[in-house]
């Protein structure tokens, strides 16, 4: 029985399997849609659809630097369990997708899903790998740097935290210092590069909070607001030292600021820090609840 491209698309929508897998299943089933769907289930490919509604709040951050094109990528891909996130196969997936990002420079995850990987789209590749891994896999976010300078990346604890730094005016022999800066970002999580980068509304809110705190302080509550505001201006140095990379105390020698250990070795243009799973809902089911759900599903 012959089948058309429309049949392949229909099977793909029903099963969630990749285009090539659907085409092969229809070929093996002589065009019979039901038989093809059954083959996909037997091959463990269609089960990826059932995983789509589950929470993928584990995973890993990976990095890739393309020496030829000067592009760097920081990427987060999520899965369901810490066990899977630590496996070699999962990290192969992260590395493969990161390379695609560097080579194609997609605008967003949707555009990335349409890029090609292993003869299929990235979306189909992820669907196929979901079947292989046995857990939901989802690409969450990525950052791309293109520079004429030097890109440094650092991955901490197997992908729990990832950092990418773009440095220009780089002097030979400064590699260790640049790596230390990446370590600094991973450890201290600065929000901004320099004080001038802090948005005015953020500063205003921070000063407002400080003002309320001082007005609630017995030592300061009776002082005029104008005086308190001057005191607050003097206290902003602490805020900058905690939130701005160049003002932070260097983690390896807190007697120096990061800007001092860099000196004229290079200039940091920008940085990105991804912490795996930040902001994602974590799965909270206990083992008993999970087993009971599986038993209930079998009874249906």
Steps between C-alpha positions, in 0.01 A plus 500: 500500500648835397514798731553872454692777673168601658478154659849540643402836649181354647690215664757745631229713663333195656818336628738787559774297330744646250426526129754234400369258764143553379597448138684177585209374710253566216733327255531195727121501552427528124328834557264374772467788746391293801770241444762775461389659827528161667851454362604835643370401841679166478823679410461732798478812287138601549535502876668837471154653464397374841801675649406843369276589793754410767721745685857530375670690781836324511757509223833662422664814370753448223735722303663496160751733338550490124862602441448543125199733517580666832160418645433378852184334632359441846201265498260345751310180422266345756393146582299345782757342732843578637606145415439553129655848504829350618512237227740511206215467249324808631820703486552383142158649419590830670831521313343413164232766532749762623707443185189550283433830678855622432487401134150633423462785749119468533308793646315293760406146603224485239749583225746248648237227483483550122877461453645173372672239715580141398285523187191626683384820666621570852141461618479151351845418636387596852181295458705199393745546787207525742408148392859381536551659843152412626435845647367830373780716356453868426729777379449788738731784399831596344730798457725567200810719501679607184822685566836603358641458849516186711216291644544308822249241624479315829269215597470425872398168658421321176261767374334639812638845419642631174679825420607669177721811490582724205835684536669738257847660485629169627872479577682171445563309820182624671307175459514407868367839610212479253418152627505638857247765395270224371540320834419826679175536307402140573567540872377857565217532246531872419202665335692772317844567360560853639294745710403698190312192374256496792165635374379824661176335613695226678712756683192700594332192644812402692527849649131493589549175691804643681304811594219297656755288688670809641170663596422186699837518674494667842832676431388658174119527498493859630752632248373708205442311175762712323764384749392138470523520121860624525582209730339263250712639217804411706369148558449426130861388476406179680219437252739543208761274664243223528327536164756636251774266379776761479427622853484157662773373730705240312409152630864388508626815673237718661750779555462585130207584278443307179586814303840508673594140421407562135693826469587558135513130404163520323162669516186304585224605259219280629424172674216250535438266792246218487409306811329178403131491585479849654137607497368159394243304696652192658324166500385436857331160476634236732571145387177359645286752309689428178453122534130544579455714189657229286272236657193715437606557139535123445141445621355733237 
